[in-house]
Amino acid sequence: MSIDLLQDKIRKLKNPSVIDFGVTPEHLPQHLLDEEGSVLKAYCRFCRELMAGMKHLVPAVRFSFATFALMSPEGMVELSNLLNEARGMGFYVILDGPAVLSPWDADRTASWCFREGSRYPCDGLAINPYIGSDAIKPFLPYCRDAGKDLYLIIRTANKSAAELQDLMTGTRLVHGAAADLVNRYGEPIVGKCGYSRVCAMVSASAPDSLRNLRAKYKRTFLLVDGLDYPSGNAKNCSYAFDRLGHGAAVCAGPSVTAAWLEQETDGIDYIEQAVQAAERMKKNITRYITVL
């Protein structure tokens, strides 16, 4: 049900945006740090207040397992709370999972995050698939039987990504080989919306890659990451969508959540600035696509 849920929310709001809350302490307004007394408490309040401000505008939010795990010993409890609250507000929730470095990591992560009653409830989980099929297979029963979505990170937006991910391997690029894995395992698990529950996370800074992936993999849902990067832009992102404006979503982080910094304010109005930035993001994307 999940990929159908996301596509339905996008159609209802006419907005294919995902807001990433993976910020650093420098993105938090000073008054929150002063009032809350710790980075973790300030960060959680930051997330809650921004979600409340954007719940009627944005269909989906994204959190990072590592951000909370590294922040403090209490971070994982707060992550659990925020994931539950985000779903309660009506958001489709994506979680960047812990590092999957072995088949055993994949087994544990699939069980911890996707099983019924998980402490880390989410609709979709993002993982790195570059250990091969062993990273993917443990998640497939949950995608097939429990309506969960798996986002496989095949092409990242950082500047040095091309050093490895765009290398040729035979007749394919490395990230093209990863896309073939996504397609192989996703093809049998297609939702009512026509897109698979095994999805690809791709780069807003690689327009040729987006064109090729959209043309080749008709049923793969593409989560376009990196709109915050200087080389990422809305026109690039538009290549990920089909002719109906379906089959993709675009993720942005500090350009929305920390918009108060770009406006050079003191952060008192950070919610208003973030909402305005989210509205601009929607407007920029829908200059190039129409969500039908």
Secondary structure, DSSP 8 states (H G I E B T S, - for coil): -HHHHHHHHHHHHT--EEEE----GGGS-HHHHHHHSSHHHHHHHHHHHHHHHHTTT-SEEEEEHHHHHHH-TTHHHHHHHHHHHHHHTT-EEEEE-----SHHHHHHHHHHHHSTT-SS--SEEEE--TT-GGGTGGGHHHHHHS--EEEEE-S--SGGGHHHHT-EETTEEHHHHHHHHHHHHHTT-B-TTS-BSEEEEEETT-HHHHHHHHHH-TT--EEEE-TTSTT--HHHHHTTS-TTS-SEEEEE-HHHHTHHHHTT--STTHHHHHHHHHHHHHHHHTTT----
